[in-house]
Amino acid sequence: MFYLLLSQNTRLRMKPFLKITSAVLLLFNGIGAFYGGLHLILHPDGSSIGLSTDWLKHSSFDSFFIPGLVLFLVNGLFDFFVLWQLVFNKSNSGVYVVAQGTVLCGWILIQILLLQSVYFLHYLLGGVGLALMFLGYFLRRKQKSSATSF
């Protein structure tokens, strides 16, 4: 609804803003997930990034290896794939941005359920996930309107 209230000129200028903001958030999340996931894979006890396996007491995991692998692949590598799609103007990049935001929000919710605790980073990264979902939605709308304007 908000999008429809904007003038055509404002909507044209929004696409670079949407892409740049999405790219920054994807880069922020991707670097963190890549770094954290790699450390958890290489040091499954969490010691290299200051985590304790005591955090896993309510989960079915004995170490951080599996969560680290999922973090590395799903929120790290997939995030960089989505960023590549966005930077190189692939036709479905908006859909991928929404998907990554959804994956990130799901990851955060699963973490909260397994840890049975909420930390500052859950709020921060949950907000990043929601922002990616909204940004991707508007990017997709811009992509659809650009494709039909020929």
Secondary structure, DSSP 8 states (H G I E B T S, - for coil): -HHHHS-HHHHHHHHHHHHHHHHHHHHHHHHHHHHHHHHHHH-TTSGGGT--GGGGTTSS-SSSHHHHHHIIIIIIIHHHHHHHHHHTT-TTHHHHHHHHHHHHHHHHHHHHHHHT---HHHHHHHHHHHHHHHHHHHHHHHHHHHHHT-
